[in-house]
């Protein structure tokens, strides 16, 4: 299951893979921009720890992690 969220000109791709009944492991990938090397190898998925999560929490955790990574790259808003 995958969801794409746009944030500050980037795309955050959150992917869930089943871990057990009604729980999921989460990975995310950031696409867009030209300075993604700062965040690690370009185009690689990042696995989130401390899961598995329910579906709703998994998407939220993936989105927040993506936001944080982009904010590290671009600096604070405003």
DASUL-V361961 format. One record per run of one state. SS is the DSSP state (2 for helix, 1 for strand, 0 for the rest). FROM is the first residue (numbers start at 1). TO is the last residue. Records with the same first field share a line. If there is no record, write none. Layout:
SS: FROM-TO ; FROM-TO
This chain:
0: 1-1 ; 8-9 ; 21-22 ; 32-35 ; 40-45 ; 48-52 ; 54-54 ; 75-78
1: 2-7 ; 10-20 ; 23-31 ; 46-47 ; 53-53
2: 36-39 ; 55-74
